[in-house]
Amino acid sequence: MGMGALLVRLYTEPLVDLVRALSEDDRLSEWFLNMETLPLPSRATELGGMATQMQAAGEDAALVNALTLLARPTLFAAACEALRELRR
């Protein structure tokens, strides 16, 4: 596997796993989707806070890192779209 493919796999698989986990919990899904209305700095703070809680709880480091990546607006929008698709 080339370096580019490895990087894509390292970042996309945890993001997909995270969105799947969110889709399985109505409360978490609503929390996540409601962040669309927040200003970007507030959303980043909220995501960072959740990442800190997950890390403290001993959650998988890849999932914690995936959550922090969602501070990027394009990744967050894609995750919201995927979450809505999974919830249908």
PyMOL Python script that loads the backbone (N, CA, C, O; Angstrom):
from pymol import cmd

cmd.read_pdbstr("""\
ATOM      1  N   MET A   1       0.856  -1.179   0.000  1.00  0.00           N
ATOM      2  CA  MET A   1       0.000   0.000   0.000  1.00  0.00           C
ATOM      3  C   MET A   1       0.896   1.235   0.000  1.00  0.00           C
ATOM      4  O   MET A   1       1.819   1.345   0.807  1.00  0.00           O
ATOM      5  N   GLY A   2       0.616   2.159  -0.910  1.00  0.00           N
ATOM      6  CA  GLY A   2       1.402   3.378  -1.000  1.00  0.00           C
ATOM      7  C   GLY A   2       1.108   4.327   0.151  1.00  0.00           C
ATOM      8  O   GLY A   2       0.124   4.164   0.873  1.00  0.00           O
ATOM      9  N   MET A   3       1.971   5.318   0.313  1.00  0.00           N
ATOM     10  CA  MET A   3       1.821   6.276   1.412  1.00  0.00           C
ATOM     11  C   MET A   3       0.495   7.028   1.326  1.00  0.00           C
ATOM     12  O   MET A   3      -0.176   7.220   2.340  1.00  0.00           O
ATOM     13  N   GLY A   4       0.115   7.456   0.114  1.00  0.00           N
ATOM     14  CA  GLY A   4      -1.149   8.178  -0.043  1.00  0.00           C
ATOM     15  C   GLY A   4      -2.337   7.332   0.367  1.00  0.00           C
ATOM     16  O   GLY A   4      -3.227   7.805   1.073  1.00  0.00           O
ATOM     17  N   ALA A   5      -2.355   6.080  -0.075  1.00  0.00           N
ATOM     18  CA  ALA A   5      -3.452   5.176   0.280  1.00  0.00           C
ATOM     19  C   ALA A   5      -3.472   4.911   1.773  1.00  0.00           C
ATOM     20  O   ALA A   5      -4.540   4.815   2.377  1.00  0.00           O
ATOM     21  N   LEU A   6      -2.308   4.794   2.363  1.00  0.00           N
ATOM     22  CA  LEU A   6      -2.232   4.575   3.808  1.00  0.00           C
ATOM     23  C   LEU A   6      -2.800   5.763   4.571  1.00  0.00           C
ATOM     24  O   LEU A   6      -3.547   5.584   5.533  1.00  0.00           O
ATOM     25  N   LEU A   7      -2.451   6.974   4.151  1.00  0.00           N
ATOM     26  CA  LEU A   7      -2.973   8.168   4.816  1.00  0.00           C
ATOM     27  C   LEU A   7      -4.492   8.269   4.681  1.00  0.00           C
ATOM     28  O   LEU A   7      -5.188   8.589   5.645  1.00  0.00           O
ATOM     29  N   VAL A   8      -4.994   7.995   3.488  1.00  0.00           N
ATOM     30  CA  VAL A   8      -6.447   8.025   3.293  1.00  0.00           C
ATOM     31  C   VAL A   8      -7.117   7.015   4.215  1.00  0.00           C
ATOM     32  O   VAL A   8      -8.123   7.323   4.854  1.00  0.00           O
ATOM     33  N   ARG A   9      -6.566   5.824   4.282  1.00  0.00           N
ATOM     34  CA  ARG A   9      -7.147   4.782   5.134  1.00  0.00           C
ATOM     35  C   ARG A   9      -7.080   5.169   6.611  1.00  0.00           C
ATOM     36  O   ARG A   9      -8.036   4.945   7.352  1.00  0.00           O
ATOM     37  N   LEU A  10      -5.971   5.740   7.038  1.00  0.00           N
ATOM     38  CA  LEU A  10      -5.817   6.131   8.439  1.00  0.00           C
ATOM     39  C   LEU A  10      -6.843   7.178   8.860  1.00  0.00           C
ATOM     40  O   LEU A  10      -7.296   7.189  10.005  1.00  0.00           O
ATOM     41  N   TYR A  11      -7.206   8.056   7.929  1.00  0.00           N
ATOM     42  CA  TYR A  11      -8.140   9.126   8.267  1.00  0.00           C
ATOM     43  C   TYR A  11      -9.588   8.767   7.962  1.00  0.00           C
ATOM     44  O   TYR A  11     -10.479   9.134   8.728  1.00  0.00           O
ATOM     45  N   THR A  12      -9.844   8.068   6.880  1.00  0.00           N
ATOM     46  CA  THR A  12     -11.245   7.828   6.513  1.00  0.00           C
ATOM     47  C   THR A  12     -11.905   6.732   7.337  1.00  0.00           C
ATOM     48  O   THR A  12     -13.068   6.869   7.718  1.00  0.00           O
ATOM     49  N   GLU A  13     -11.202   5.666   7.614  1.00  0.00           N
ATOM     50  CA  GLU A  13     -11.829   4.585   8.374  1.00  0.00           C
ATOM     51  C   GLU A  13     -12.320   5.044   9.742  1.00  0.00           C
ATOM     52  O   GLU A  13     -13.455   4.732  10.103  1.00  0.00           O
ATOM     53  N   PRO A  14     -11.518   5.770  10.518  1.00  0.00           N
ATOM     54  CA  PRO A  14     -12.036   6.252  11.808  1.00  0.00           C
ATOM     55  C   PRO A  14     -13.206   7.232  11.648  1.00  0.00           C
ATOM     56  O   PRO A  14     -14.121   7.237  12.471  1.00  0.00           O
ATOM     57  N   LEU A  15     -13.183   8.060  10.597  1.00  0.00           N
ATOM     58  CA  LEU A  15     -14.297   8.972  10.368  1.00  0.00           C
ATOM     59  C   LEU A  15     -15.574   8.196  10.064  1.00  0.00           C
ATOM     60  O   LEU A  15     -16.642   8.522  10.581  1.00  0.00           O
ATOM     61  N   VAL A  16     -15.464   7.176   9.230  1.00  0.00           N
ATOM     62  CA  VAL A  16     -16.619   6.334   8.904  1.00  0.00           C
ATOM     63  C   VAL A  16     -17.121   5.631  10.159  1.00  0.00           C
ATOM     64  O   VAL A  16     -18.328   5.582  10.401  1.00  0.00           O
ATOM     65  N   ASP A  17     -16.214   5.091  10.954  1.00  0.00           N
ATOM     66  CA  ASP A  17     -16.608   4.422  12.203  1.00  0.00           C
ATOM     67  C   ASP A  17     -17.315   5.392  13.143  1.00  0.00           C
ATOM     68  O   ASP A  17     -18.305   5.034  13.782  1.00  0.00           O
ATOM     69  N   LEU A  18     -16.813   6.608  13.226  1.00  0.00           N
ATOM     70  CA  LEU A  18     -17.415   7.609  14.099  1.00  0.00           C
ATOM     71  C   LEU A  18     -18.829   7.953  13.647  1.00  0.00           C
ATOM     72  O   LEU A  18     -19.743   8.016  14.470  1.00  0.00           O
ATOM     73  N   VAL A  19     -19.016   8.173  12.366  1.00  0.00           N
ATOM     74  CA  VAL A  19     -20.351   8.511  11.852  1.00  0.00           C
ATOM     75  C   VAL A  19     -21.311   7.344  12.066  1.00  0.00           C
ATOM     76  O   VAL A  19     -22.476   7.553  12.404  1.00  0.00           O
ATOM     77  N   ARG A  20     -20.837   6.138  11.873  1.00  0.00           N
ATOM     78  CA  ARG A  20     -21.688   4.963  12.130  1.00  0.00           C
ATOM     79  C   ARG A  20     -22.105   4.905  13.594  1.00  0.00           C
ATOM     80  O   ARG A  20     -23.265   4.636  13.906  1.00  0.00           O
ATOM     81  N   ALA A  21     -21.161   5.157  14.485  1.00  0.00           N
ATOM     82  CA  ALA A  21     -21.482   5.150  15.916  1.00  0.00           C
ATOM     83  C   ALA A  21     -22.502   6.238  16.257  1.00  0.00           C
ATOM     84  O   ALA A  21     -23.430   6.000  17.029  1.00  0.00           O
ATOM     85  N   LEU A  22     -22.330   7.418  15.687  1.00  0.00           N
ATOM     86  CA  LEU A  22     -23.295   8.499  15.916  1.00  0.00           C
ATOM     87  C   LEU A  22     -24.676   8.111  15.423  1.00  0.00           C
ATOM     88  O   LEU A  22     -25.678   8.436  16.061  1.00  0.00           O
ATOM     89  N   SER A  23     -24.737   7.422  14.297  1.00  0.00           N
ATOM     90  CA  SER A  23     -26.027   7.057  13.707  1.00  0.00           C
ATOM     91  C   SER A  23     -26.803   6.065  14.564  1.00  0.00           C
ATOM     92  O   SER A  23     -28.023   5.956  14.440  1.00  0.00           O
ATOM     93  N   GLU A  24     -26.112   5.351  15.421  1.00  0.00           N
ATOM     94  CA  GLU A  24     -26.752   4.337  16.254  1.00  0.00           C
ATOM     95  C   GLU A  24     -27.303   4.889  17.559  1.00  0.00           C
ATOM     96  O   GLU A  24     -27.918   4.156  18.334  1.00  0.00           O
ATOM     97  N   ASP A  25     -27.089   6.166  17.807  1.00  0.00           N
ATOM     98  CA  ASP A  25     -27.552   6.789  19.057  1.00  0.00           C
ATOM     99  C   ASP A  25     -28.287   8.086  18.712  1.00  0.00           C
ATOM    100  O   ASP A  25     -27.677   9.049  18.249  1.00  0.00           O
ATOM    101  N   ASP A  26     -29.596   8.099  18.943  1.00  0.00           N
ATOM    102  CA  ASP A  26     -30.401   9.274  18.587  1.00  0.00           C
ATOM    103  C   ASP A  26     -29.914  10.544  19.268  1.00  0.00           C
ATOM    104  O   ASP A  26     -29.867  11.604  18.645  1.00  0.00           O
ATOM    105  N   ARG A  27     -29.552  10.443  20.541  1.00  0.00           N
ATOM    106  CA  ARG A  27     -29.109  11.624  21.283  1.00  0.00           C
ATOM    107  C   ARG A  27     -27.818  12.183  20.690  1.00  0.00           C
ATOM    108  O   ARG A  27     -27.691  13.393  20.502  1.00  0.00           O
ATOM    109  N   LEU A  28     -26.871  11.308  20.400  1.00  0.00           N
ATOM    110  CA  LEU A  28     -25.608  11.763  19.816  1.00  0.00           C
ATOM    111  C   LEU A  28     -25.804  12.294  18.396  1.00  0.00           C
ATOM    112  O   LEU A  28     -25.168  13.269  17.997  1.00  0.00           O
ATOM    113  N   SER A  29     -26.680  11.651  17.643  1.00  0.00           N
ATOM    114  CA  SER A  29     -26.965  12.132  16.287  1.00  0.00           C
ATOM    115  C   SER A  29     -27.516  13.546  16.322  1.00  0.00           C
ATOM    116  O   SER A  29     -27.077  14.411  15.564  1.00  0.00           O
ATOM    117  N   GLU A  30     -28.471  13.777  17.196  1.00  0.00           N
ATOM    118  CA  GLU A  30     -29.074  15.109  17.305  1.00  0.00           C
ATOM    119  C   GLU A  30     -28.041  16.138  17.771  1.00  0.00           C
ATOM    120  O   GLU A  30     -27.994  17.253  17.251  1.00  0.00           O
ATOM    121  N   TRP A  31     -27.224  15.766  18.740  1.00  0.00           N
ATOM    122  CA  TRP A  31     -26.175  16.661  19.230  1.00  0.00           C
ATOM    123  C   TRP A  31     -25.263  17.075  18.065  1.00  0.00           C
ATOM    124  O   TRP A  31     -24.956  18.252  17.875  1.00  0.00           O
ATOM    125  N   PHE A  32     -24.849  16.074  17.306  1.00  0.00           N
ATOM    126  CA  PHE A  32     -23.924  16.327  16.219  1.00  0.00           C
ATOM    127  C   PHE A  32     -24.558  17.199  15.140  1.00  0.00           C
ATOM    128  O   PHE A  32     -23.967  18.192  14.717  1.00  0.00           O
ATOM    129  N   LEU A  33     -25.744  16.837  14.701  1.00  0.00           N
ATOM    130  CA  LEU A  33     -26.403  17.582  13.631  1.00  0.00           C
ATOM    131  C   LEU A  33     -26.782  18.996  14.063  1.00  0.00           C
ATOM    132  O   LEU A  33     -26.793  19.910  13.238  1.00  0.00           O
ATOM    133  N   ASN A  34     -27.089  19.184  15.329  1.00  0.00           N
ATOM    134  CA  ASN A  34     -27.418  20.524  15.825  1.00  0.00           C
ATOM    135  C   ASN A  34     -26.213  21.460  15.801  1.00  0.00           C
ATOM    136  O   ASN A  34     -26.374  22.680  15.831  1.00  0.00           O
ATOM    137  N   MET A  35     -25.022  20.903  15.749  1.00  0.00           N
ATOM    138  CA  MET A  35     -23.826  21.754  15.691  1.00  0.00           C
ATOM    139  C   MET A  35     -23.694  22.488  14.355  1.00  0.00           C
ATOM    140  O   MET A  35     -22.893  23.414  14.232  1.00  0.00           O
ATOM    141  N   GLU A  36     -24.476  22.076  13.360  1.00  0.00           N
ATOM    142  CA  GLU A  36     -24.433  22.779  12.073  1.00  0.00           C
ATOM    143  C   GLU A  36     -24.809  24.248  12.224  1.00  0.00           C
ATOM    144  O   GLU A  36     -24.350  25.090  11.452  1.00  0.00           O
ATOM    145  N   THR A  37     -25.631  24.555  13.204  1.00  0.00           N
ATOM    146  CA  THR A  37     -26.098  25.929  13.386  1.00  0.00           C
ATOM    147  C   THR A  37     -25.108  26.785  14.168  1.00  0.00           C
ATOM    148  O   THR A  37     -25.265  28.003  14.247  1.00  0.00           O
ATOM    149  N   LEU A  38     -24.099  26.158  14.740  1.00  0.00           N
ATOM    150  CA  LEU A  38     -23.134  26.900  15.552  1.00  0.00           C
ATOM    151  C   LEU A  38     -22.118  27.627  14.673  1.00  0.00           C
ATOM    152  O   LEU A  38     -21.778  27.150  13.590  1.00  0.00           O
ATOM    153  N   PRO A  39     -21.639  28.764  15.130  1.00  0.00           N
ATOM    154  CA  PRO A  39     -20.508  29.398  14.444  1.00  0.00           C
ATOM    155  C   PRO A  39     -19.299  28.454  14.500  1.00  0.00           C
ATOM    156  O   PRO A  39     -19.173  27.658  15.430  1.00  0.00           O
ATOM    157  N   LEU A  40     -18.428  28.545  13.519  1.00  0.00           N
ATOM    158  CA  LEU A  40     -17.285  27.630  13.446  1.00  0.00           C
ATOM    159  C   LEU A  40     -16.456  27.552  14.729  1.00  0.00           C
ATOM    160  O   LEU A  40     -16.102  26.450  15.147  1.00  0.00           O
ATOM    161  N   PRO A  41     -16.133  28.685  15.370  1.00  0.00           N
ATOM    162  CA  PRO A  41     -15.342  28.574  16.602  1.00  0.00           C
ATOM    163  C   PRO A  41     -16.080  27.807  17.711  1.00  0.00           C
ATOM    164  O   PRO A  41     -15.468  27.038  18.452  1.00  0.00           O
ATOM    165  N   SER A  42     -17.383  28.020  17.815  1.00  0.00           N
ATOM    166  CA  SER A  42     -18.166  27.311  18.833  1.00  0.00           C
ATOM    167  C   SER A  42     -18.230  25.822  18.520  1.00  0.00           C
ATOM    168  O   SER A  42     -18.139  24.989  19.421  1.00  0.00           O
ATOM    169  N   ARG A  43     -18.386  25.491  17.250  1.00  0.00           N
ATOM    170  CA  ARG A  43     -18.421  24.088  16.847  1.00  0.00           C
ATOM    171  C   ARG A  43     -17.089  23.413  17.176  1.00  0.00           C
ATOM    172  O   ARG A  43     -17.063  22.297  17.695  1.00  0.00           O
ATOM    173  N   ALA A  44     -15.984  24.097  16.869  1.00  0.00           N
ATOM    174  CA  ALA A  44     -14.661  23.533  17.156  1.00  0.00           C
ATOM    175  C   ALA A  44     -14.477  23.314  18.653  1.00  0.00           C
ATOM    176  O   ALA A  44     -13.886  22.316  19.067  1.00  0.00           O
ATOM    177  N   THR A  45     -14.980  24.242  19.466  1.00  0.00           N
ATOM    178  CA  THR A  45     -14.901  24.100  20.923  1.00  0.00           C
ATOM    179  C   THR A  45     -15.710  22.899  21.385  1.00  0.00           C
ATOM    180  O   THR A  45     -15.254  22.119  22.221  1.00  0.00           O
ATOM    181  N   GLU A  46     -16.902  22.754  20.844  1.00  0.00           N
ATOM    182  CA  GLU A  46     -17.774  21.630  21.207  1.00  0.00           C
ATOM    183  C   GLU A  46     -17.142  20.293  20.818  1.00  0.00           C
ATOM    184  O   GLU A  46     -17.140  19.349  21.608  1.00  0.00           O
ATOM    185  N   LEU A  47     -16.616  20.219  19.621  1.00  0.00           N
ATOM    186  CA  LEU A  47     -15.962  18.989  19.167  1.00  0.00           C
ATOM    187  C   LEU A  47     -14.717  18.689  20.002  1.00  0.00           C
ATOM    188  O   LEU A  47     -14.451  17.538  20.348  1.00  0.00           O
ATOM    189  N   GLY A  48     -13.961  19.738  20.320  1.00  0.00           N
ATOM    190  CA  GLY A  48     -12.771  19.549  21.156  1.00  0.00           C
ATOM    191  C   GLY A  48     -13.125  19.060  22.548  1.00  0.00           C
ATOM    192  O   GLY A  48     -12.427  18.218  23.113  1.00  0.00           O
ATOM    193  N   GLY A  49     -14.205  19.583  23.098  1.00  0.00           N
ATOM    194  CA  GLY A  49     -14.653  19.136  24.417  1.00  0.00           C
ATOM    195  C   GLY A  49     -15.059  17.678  24.415  1.00  0.00           C
ATOM    196  O   GLY A  49     -14.733  16.929  25.336  1.00  0.00           O
ATOM    197  N   MET A  50     -15.779  17.277  23.366  1.00  0.00           N
ATOM    198  CA  MET A  50     -16.181  15.874  23.264  1.00  0.00           C
ATOM    199  C   MET A  50     -14.959  14.986  23.075  1.00  0.00           C
ATOM    200  O   MET A  50     -14.891  13.900  23.652  1.00  0.00           O
ATOM    201  N   ALA A  51     -14.000  15.426  22.281  1.00  0.00           N
ATOM    202  CA  ALA A  51     -12.772  14.649  22.075  1.00  0.00           C
ATOM    203  C   ALA A  51     -12.020  14.470  23.394  1.00  0.00           C
ATOM    204  O   ALA A  51     -11.488  13.395  23.673  1.00  0.00           O
ATOM    205  N   THR A  52     -11.981  15.520  24.192  1.00  0.00           N
ATOM    206  CA  THR A  52     -11.317  15.441  25.498  1.00  0.00           C
ATOM    207  C   THR A  52     -12.026  14.440  26.404  1.00  0.00           C
ATOM    208  O   THR A  52     -11.373  13.653  27.089  1.00  0.00           O
ATOM    209  N   GLN A  53     -13.355  14.464  26.411  1.00  0.00           N
ATOM    210  CA  GLN A  53     -14.126  13.514  27.215  1.00  0.00           C
ATOM    211  C   GLN A  53     -13.889  12.076  26.753  1.00  0.00           C
ATOM    212  O   GLN A  53     -13.724  11.169  27.568  1.00  0.00           O
ATOM    213  N   MET A  54     -13.874  11.885  25.440  1.00  0.00           N
ATOM    214  CA  MET A  54     -13.650  10.544  24.897  1.00  0.00           C
ATOM    215  C   MET A  54     -12.256  10.040  25.258  1.00  0.00           C
ATOM    216  O   MET A  54     -12.077   8.878  25.624  1.00  0.00           O
ATOM    217  N   GLN A  55     -11.274  10.928  25.151  1.00  0.00           N
ATOM    218  CA  GLN A  55      -9.900  10.545  25.477  1.00  0.00           C
ATOM    219  C   GLN A  55      -9.796  10.168  26.951  1.00  0.00           C
ATOM    220  O   GLN A  55      -9.159   9.173  27.297  1.00  0.00           O
ATOM    221  N   ALA A  56     -10.421  10.963  27.819  1.00  0.00           N
ATOM    222  CA  ALA A  56     -10.393  10.686  29.252  1.00  0.00           C
ATOM    223  C   ALA A  56     -11.089   9.363  29.580  1.00  0.00           C
ATOM    224  O   ALA A  56     -10.724   8.685  30.539  1.00  0.00           O
ATOM    225  N   ALA A  57     -12.086   9.006  28.783  1.00  0.00           N
ATOM    226  CA  ALA A  57     -12.821   7.763  29.006  1.00  0.00           C
ATOM    227  C   ALA A  57     -12.100   6.557  28.400  1.00  0.00           C
ATOM    228  O   ALA A  57     -12.576   5.427  28.506  1.00  0.00           O
ATOM    229  N   GLY A  58     -10.949   6.801  27.764  1.00  0.00           N
ATOM    230  CA  GLY A  58     -10.171   5.708  27.199  1.00  0.00           C
ATOM    231  C   GLY A  58     -10.685   5.208  25.859  1.00  0.00           C
ATOM    232  O   GLY A  58     -10.402   4.077  25.464  1.00  0.00           O
ATOM    233  N   GLU A  59     -11.447   6.054  25.154  1.00  0.00           N
ATOM    234  CA  GLU A  59     -11.942   5.673  23.834  1.00  0.00           C
ATOM    235  C   GLU A  59     -10.769   5.504  22.865  1.00  0.00           C
ATOM    236  O   GLU A  59      -9.669   6.001  23.103  1.00  0.00           O
ATOM    237  N   ASP A  60     -11.028   4.809  21.799  1.00  0.00           N
ATOM    238  CA  ASP A  60     -10.035   4.552  20.761  1.00  0.00           C
ATOM    239  C   ASP A  60      -9.441   5.873  20.264  1.00  0.00           C
ATOM    240  O   ASP A  60     -10.172   6.789  19.889  1.00  0.00           O
ATOM    241  N   ALA A  61      -8.124   5.959  20.265  1.00  0.00           N
ATOM    242  CA  ALA A  61      -7.433   7.186  19.861  1.00  0.00           C
ATOM    243  C   ALA A  61      -7.773   7.585  18.422  1.00  0.00           C
ATOM    244  O   ALA A  61      -7.837   8.775  18.113  1.00  0.00           O
ATOM    245  N   ALA A  62      -7.989   6.619  17.554  1.00  0.00           N
ATOM    246  CA  ALA A  62      -8.331   6.939  16.164  1.00  0.00           C
ATOM    247  C   ALA A  62      -9.686   7.640  16.086  1.00  0.00           C
ATOM    248  O   ALA A  62      -9.862   8.556  15.282  1.00  0.00           O
ATOM    249  N   LEU A  63     -10.646   7.218  16.914  1.00  0.00           N
ATOM    250  CA  LEU A  63     -11.950   7.877  16.932  1.00  0.00           C
ATOM    251  C   LEU A  63     -11.852   9.283  17.510  1.00  0.00           C
ATOM    252  O   LEU A  63     -12.510  10.207  17.033  1.00  0.00           O
ATOM    253  N   VAL A  64     -11.032   9.436  18.531  1.00  0.00           N
ATOM    254  CA  VAL A  64     -10.822  10.763  19.115  1.00  0.00           C
ATOM    255  C   VAL A  64     -10.205  11.692  18.072  1.00  0.00           C
ATOM    256  O   VAL A  64     -10.636  12.836  17.925  1.00  0.00           O
ATOM    257  N   ASN A  65      -9.208  11.208  17.356  1.00  0.00           N
ATOM    258  CA  ASN A  65      -8.580  12.017  16.306  1.00  0.00           C
ATOM    259  C   ASN A  65      -9.574  12.341  15.194  1.00  0.00           C
ATOM    260  O   ASN A  65      -9.566  13.449  14.657  1.00  0.00           O
ATOM    261  N   ALA A  66     -10.425  11.382  14.850  1.00  0.00           N
ATOM    262  CA  ALA A  66     -11.440  11.621  13.816  1.00  0.00           C
ATOM    263  C   ALA A  66     -12.372  12.745  14.244  1.00  0.00           C
ATOM    264  O   ALA A  66     -12.751  13.589  13.432  1.00  0.00           O
ATOM    265  N   LEU A  67     -12.733  12.752  15.503  1.00  0.00           N
ATOM    266  CA  LEU A  67     -13.623  13.802  16.002  1.00  0.00           C
ATOM    267  C   LEU A  67     -12.960  15.172  15.885  1.00  0.00           C
ATOM    268  O   LEU A  67     -13.617  16.149  15.525  1.00  0.00           O
ATOM    269  N   THR A  68     -11.687  15.249  16.181  1.00  0.00           N
ATOM    270  CA  THR A  68     -11.003  16.541  16.076  1.00  0.00           C
ATOM    271  C   THR A  68     -10.879  16.991  14.618  1.00  0.00           C
ATOM    272  O   THR A  68     -10.881  18.191  14.341  1.00  0.00           O
ATOM    273  N   LEU A  69     -10.772  16.039  13.686  1.00  0.00           N
ATOM    274  CA  LEU A  69     -10.716  16.392  12.264  1.00  0.00           C
ATOM    275  C   LEU A  69     -12.007  17.056  11.790  1.00  0.00           C
ATOM    276  O   LEU A  69     -12.000  17.818  10.822  1.00  0.00           O
ATOM    277  N   LEU A  70     -13.107  16.765  12.472  1.00  0.00           N
ATOM    278  CA  LEU A  70     -14.398  17.314  12.063  1.00  0.00           C
ATOM    279  C   LEU A  70     -14.524  18.806  12.342  1.00  0.00           C
ATOM    280  O   LEU A  70     -15.544  19.412  12.012  1.00  0.00           O
ATOM    281  N   ALA A  71     -13.513  19.398  12.938  1.00  0.00           N
ATOM    282  CA  ALA A  71     -13.507  20.861  13.083  1.00  0.00           C
ATOM    283  C   ALA A  71     -13.321  21.521  11.716  1.00  0.00           C
ATOM    284  O   ALA A  71     -13.596  22.711  11.559  1.00  0.00           O
ATOM    285  N   ARG A  72     -12.859  20.758  10.736  1.00  0.00           N
ATOM    286  CA  ARG A  72     -12.730  21.281   9.365  1.00  0.00           C
ATOM    287  C   ARG A  72     -14.121  21.320   8.740  1.00  0.00           C
ATOM    288  O   ARG A  72     -14.798  20.293   8.683  1.00  0.00           O
ATOM    289  N   PRO A  73     -14.552  22.478   8.274  1.00  0.00           N
ATOM    290  CA  PRO A  73     -15.932  22.619   7.781  1.00  0.00           C
ATOM    291  C   PRO A  73     -16.316  21.624   6.684  1.00  0.00           C
ATOM    292  O   PRO A  73     -17.439  21.118   6.686  1.00  0.00           O
ATOM    293  N   THR A  74     -15.417  21.337   5.758  1.00  0.00           N
ATOM    294  CA  THR A  74     -15.785  20.418   4.677  1.00  0.00           C
ATOM    295  C   THR A  74     -15.970  18.990   5.190  1.00  0.00           C
ATOM    296  O   THR A  74     -16.871  18.278   4.747  1.00  0.00           O
ATOM    297  N   LEU A  75     -15.121  18.580   6.116  1.00  0.00           N
ATOM    298  CA  LEU A  75     -15.270  17.240   6.693  1.00  0.00           C
ATOM    299  C   LEU A  75     -16.528  17.164   7.550  1.00  0.00           C
ATOM    300  O   LEU A  75     -17.232  16.154   7.539  1.00  0.00           O
ATOM    301  N   PHE A  76     -16.808  18.228   8.291  1.00  0.00           N
ATOM    302  CA  PHE A  76     -18.011  18.242   9.121  1.00  0.00           C
ATOM    303  C   PHE A  76     -19.261  18.141   8.243  1.00  0.00           C
ATOM    304  O   PHE A  76     -20.174  17.375   8.552  1.00  0.00           O
ATOM    305  N   ALA A  77     -19.306  18.904   7.159  1.00  0.00           N
ATOM    306  CA  ALA A  77     -20.463  18.869   6.258  1.00  0.00           C
ATOM    307  C   ALA A  77     -20.637  17.477   5.651  1.00  0.00           C
ATOM    308  O   ALA A  77     -21.759  16.980   5.545  1.00  0.00           O
ATOM    309  N   ALA A  78     -19.545  16.859   5.260  1.00  0.00           N
ATOM    310  CA  ALA A  78     -19.621  15.506   4.699  1.00  0.00           C
ATOM    311  C   ALA A  78     -20.107  14.507   5.742  1.00  0.00           C
ATOM    312  O   ALA A  78     -20.896  13.614   5.432  1.00  0.00           O
ATOM    313  N   ALA A  79     -19.642  14.655   6.966  1.00  0.00           N
ATOM    314  CA  ALA A  79     -20.075  13.759   8.041  1.00  0.00           C
ATOM    315  C   ALA A  79     -21.565  13.934   8.321  1.00  0.00           C
ATOM    316  O   ALA A  79     -22.267  12.949   8.548  1.00  0.00           O
ATOM    317  N   CYS A  80     -22.054  15.169   8.307  1.00  0.00           N
ATOM    318  CA  CYS A  80     -23.488  15.415   8.520  1.00  0.00           C
ATOM    319  C   CYS A  80     -24.306  14.767   7.417  1.00  0.00           C
ATOM    320  O   CYS A  80     -25.333  14.143   7.685  1.00  0.00           O
ATOM    321  N   GLU A  81     -23.860  14.912   6.189  1.00  0.00           N
ATOM    322  CA  GLU A  81     -24.572  14.311   5.060  1.00  0.00           C
ATOM    323  C   GLU A  81     -24.609  12.790   5.194  1.00  0.00           C
ATOM    324  O   GLU A  81     -25.653  12.170   4.992  1.00  0.00           O
ATOM    325  N   ALA A  82     -23.475  12.197   5.532  1.00  0.00           N
ATOM    326  CA  ALA A  82     -23.409  10.748   5.706  1.00  0.00           C
ATOM    327  C   ALA A  82     -24.294  10.297   6.863  1.00  0.00           C
ATOM    328  O   ALA A  82     -24.964   9.269   6.768  1.00  0.00           O
ATOM    329  N   LEU A  83     -24.298  11.053   7.942  1.00  0.00           N
ATOM    330  CA  LEU A  83     -25.124  10.707   9.104  1.00  0.00           C
ATOM    331  C   LEU A  83     -26.606  10.724   8.739  1.00  0.00           C
ATOM    332  O   LEU A  83     -27.358   9.828   9.121  1.00  0.00           O
ATOM    333  N   ARG A  84     -27.010  11.732   8.009  1.00  0.00           N
ATOM    334  CA  ARG A  84     -28.413  11.789   7.579  1.00  0.00           C
ATOM    335  C   ARG A  84     -28.777  10.591   6.697  1.00  0.00           C
ATOM    336  O   ARG A  84     -29.869  10.034   6.814  1.00  0.00           O
ATOM    337  N   GLU A  85     -27.867  10.206   5.828  1.00  0.00           N
ATOM    338  CA  GLU A  85     -28.107   9.041   4.964  1.00  0.00           C
ATOM    339  C   GLU A  85     -28.267   7.778   5.805  1.00  0.00           C
ATOM    340  O   GLU A  85     -29.167   6.976   5.555  1.00  0.00           O
ATOM    341  N   LEU A  86     -27.412   7.600   6.785  1.00  0.00           N
ATOM    342  CA  LEU A  86     -27.485   6.402   7.629  1.00  0.00           C
ATOM    343  C   LEU A  86     -28.748   6.352   8.486  1.00  0.00           C
ATOM    344  O   LEU A  86     -29.239   5.273   8.819  1.00  0.00           O
ATOM    345  N   ARG A  87     -29.264   7.514   8.836  1.00  0.00           N
ATOM    346  CA  ARG A  87     -30.451   7.571   9.699  1.00  0.00           C
ATOM    347  C   ARG A  87     -31.748   7.376   8.935  1.00  0.00           C
ATOM    348  O   ARG A  87     -32.798   7.225   9.559  1.00  0.00           O
ATOM    349  N   ARG A  88     -31.717   7.373   7.614  1.00  0.00           N
ATOM    350  CA  ARG A  88     -32.944   7.201   6.822  1.00  0.00           C
ATOM    351  C   ARG A  88     -33.470   5.808   6.928  1.00  0.00           C
ATOM    352  O   ARG A  88     -34.495   5.488   6.326  1.00  0.00           O
TER     353      ARG A  88
END
""", "prot")
cmd.dss("prot")
cmd.show_as("cartoon", "prot")
cmd.util.cbc("prot")
cmd.orient("prot")
